[in-house]
Amino acid sequence: MNNSRDKILGAVKDALQQPSHLPPTPQGIDERIKEGLASVTPKDYVGLREQFKKELELVSGEFQLVHSTDEIVTAISRMMQESNYTSLTIAGDGPYDGLAQRVTEKNKAVQLVKASDYQKTERKEKLAATEAALVDVNLAVADVASLALLYDDTPSSLPHFLPLTIFVVIKPEQLVANLFELFEKLPAEKAKNMTLITGPSRTADVEKVLVLGAHGPKRLVVFMLEEK
């Protein structure tokens, strides 16, 4: 056993001392990538918003353009009533906690669950039993309709993944054109602990039958809040 281990580790060590067989990174590659992306990127915010909407719907997500928090509260209340949901989760200490509170005030049958109120094990069990969550994210990527969540900036990431339906609120200033721009905006250290959310959870078997909610949320609704 030890001989095999030593042989493998020795081969790895020898390989590390050899120059790479890969060609060096071409000079100016970052600029070339930016130029290529610019040629296919909408030139204004409205174009980026419509690109995000189109790409989100292609991956079974839902997009709603709203102009006030009242519209968000009304829409979430309606969707929860239609689905007979009785619980709404928030991570805790987020910018939209007040909206969740207003939803529960509007619909007395809905219980508000705050993830940060529970310890780790109990939190998982509690949130796994909830039906919907209202969460925030850091940035949204237009060309792939992905939502970027930095784990360092949320009390708990579980509300983003465990409930059946996820409601997300984003604002125009959070929309970036592509992943290249995303990583330019994010602090390098924080970006090491990040996840990208692209539509609801889905999978397909060998017969190409798409199943939503197989490994996570079954429904993802993104509200773009353009306040007047």
ZIVEN-V742031 format. One record per residue. RES is the residue in one small letter. PHI is phi in whole degrees, 0 to 359 (NA if undefined). OMEGA is omega in degrees with one decimal (NA if undefined). Layout:
res->(RES & RES)
phi->(PHI & PHI)
omega->(OMEGA & OMEGA)
This chain:
res->(m & n & n & s & r & d & k & i & l & g & a & v & k & d & a & l & q & q & p & s & h & l & p & p & t & p & q & g & i & d & e & r & i & k & e & g & l & a & s & v & t & p & k & d & y & v & g & l & r & e & q & f & k & k & e & l & e & l & v & s & g & e & f & q & l & v & h & s & t & d & e & i & v & t & a & i & s & r & m & m & q & e & s & n & y & t & s & l & t & i & a & g & d & g & p & y & d & g & l & a & q & r & v & t & e & k & n & k & a & v & q & l & v & k & a & s & d & y & q & k & t & e & r & k & e & k & l & a & a & t & e & a & a & l & v & d & v & n & l & a & v & a & d & v & a & s & l & a & l & l & y & d & d & t & p & s & s & l & p & h & f & l & p & l & t & i & f & v & v & i & k & p & e & q & l & v & a & n & l & f & e & l & f & e & k & l & p & a & e & k & a & k & n & m & t & l & i & t & g & p & s & r & t & a & d & v & e & k & v & l & v & l & g & a & h & g & p & k & r & l & v & v & f & m & l & e & e & k)
phi->(NA & 295 & 298 & 296 & 298 & 297 & 295 & 294 & 296 & 295 & 295 & 295 & 299 & 296 & 295 & 293 & 273 & 267 & 295 & 294 & 277 & 280 & 293 & 296 & 297 & 301 & 292 & 75 & 295 & 298 & 295 & 294 & 296 & 300 & 296 & 295 & 294 & 299 & 289 & 241 & 259 & 305 & 273 & 225 & 298 & 300 & 297 & 295 & 298 & 291 & 295 & 300 & 300 & 299 & 292 & 295 & 292 & 293 & 254 & 73 & 272 & 239 & 235 & 226 & 271 & 230 & 239 & 200 & 292 & 300 & 296 & 295 & 299 & 296 & 294 & 295 & 301 & 296 & 294 & 290 & 295 & 298 & 265 & 59 & 281 & 235 & 216 & 227 & 258 & 231 & 288 & 114 & 63 & 257 & 290 & 244 & 300 & 297 & 294 & 297 & 298 & 293 & 296 & 291 & 289 & 284 & 234 & 297 & 281 & 263 & 264 & 269 & 244 & 257 & 302 & 290 & 280 & 241 & 285 & 308 & 293 & 295 & 298 & 299 & 295 & 294 & 287 & 295 & 266 & 276 & 258 & 214 & 217 & 247 & 229 & 241 & 228 & 274 & 215 & 233 & 255 & 294 & 284 & 234 & 54 & 257 & 251 & 263 & 241 & 269 & 297 & 291 & 256 & 229 & 297 & 201 & 268 & 300 & 299 & 283 & 232 & 275 & 294 & 292 & 235 & 243 & 256 & 234 & 248 & 231 & 241 & 307 & 290 & 270 & 271 & 244 & 287 & 203 & 294 & 300 & 293 & 303 & 286 & 287 & 278 & 275 & 299 & 302 & 293 & 291 & 294 & 291 & 238 & 221 & 229 & 249 & 252 & 233 & 73 & 288 & 296 & 205 & 207 & 217 & 272 & 294 & 270 & 64 & 267 & 282 & 239 & 268 & 80 & 293 & 236 & 182 & 304 & 271 & 219 & 232 & 242 & 250 & 260 & 266 & 266 & 252 & 286 & 268)
omega->(-178.8 & 179.4 & 178.7 & 179.8 & -179.3 & 179.8 & -179.6 & -179.5 & 177.4 & 178.8 & 178.0 & 180.0 & 179.2 & -178.6 & -179.2 & -179.1 & -179.8 & 176.3 & -178.4 & 176.8 & -179.1 & 178.4 & 178.3 & 178.2 & -179.1 & -179.9 & 177.9 & -176.1 & 179.6 & 179.7 & 179.4 & 177.1 & -179.7 & 179.7 & 179.5 & 179.0 & -179.2 & -177.6 & -179.2 & -178.1 & 175.0 & -172.2 & -178.2 & -177.1 & -178.1 & 177.5 & 178.0 & 179.8 & -179.7 & 175.8 & 178.2 & -179.8 & -178.9 & -178.1 & 179.1 & -179.8 & 177.5 & 179.1 & 173.3 & 173.1 & -180.0 & -177.2 & 175.6 & 175.0 & -178.6 & -176.4 & 177.1 & 176.2 & 177.3 & 179.0 & 179.5 & 179.9 & 179.7 & -178.1 & 179.7 & 178.8 & -179.9 & -178.3 & 178.1 & 176.6 & 179.5 & -179.0 & -178.2 & 177.5 & -178.8 & 179.3 & 179.2 & -174.8 & 169.2 & 179.6 & -177.7 & 178.5 & 177.9 & -176.4 & -175.8 & 177.6 & 180.0 & 178.1 & 179.3 & 178.0 & 178.8 & 177.1 & -179.5 & 176.6 & 179.9 & -179.4 & -174.5 & -179.1 & -176.3 & 177.1 & 177.7 & -179.6 & -179.1 & -173.9 & -176.1 & 177.2 & -173.5 & 174.5 & -168.5 & -176.1 & -179.7 & -179.5 & 179.2 & -178.8 & -178.3 & -176.2 & 178.1 & -178.8 & -179.5 & -172.2 & -176.7 & 177.8 & 172.7 & -173.0 & 173.3 & 177.9 & -177.6 & -178.1 & 176.3 & -174.7 & -171.2 & -169.3 & 176.7 & 178.6 & 179.7 & 177.1 & -177.3 & 179.0 & 174.6 & -176.8 & -178.9 & -174.7 & -179.9 & 177.4 & 178.4 & 177.3 & -175.3 & 178.2 & 179.7 & -170.2 & -170.5 & -178.4 & -179.3 & -177.2 & 179.6 & 173.6 & -179.0 & 176.2 & 174.3 & 178.4 & -176.5 & -177.0 & 177.8 & -176.1 & 175.7 & -171.9 & -171.9 & -178.2 & 178.1 & 178.6 & 178.5 & -176.5 & 173.0 & -177.2 & -173.5 & 172.5 & -173.6 & -177.5 & 180.0 & -178.8 & 178.4 & -177.6 & -171.7 & 171.5 & 176.1 & 179.9 & -177.9 & 179.3 & 176.0 & 176.5 & -178.4 & 176.3 & 178.4 & 179.2 & -176.3 & 178.0 & 177.0 & 175.7 & -177.3 & 178.3 & 178.7 & 177.0 & -176.1 & -174.8 & -176.7 & -177.6 & 179.4 & -175.7 & 177.2 & 180.0 & -179.7 & 175.9 & 171.8 & -175.4 & 175.7 & -177.4 & -179.5 & NA)
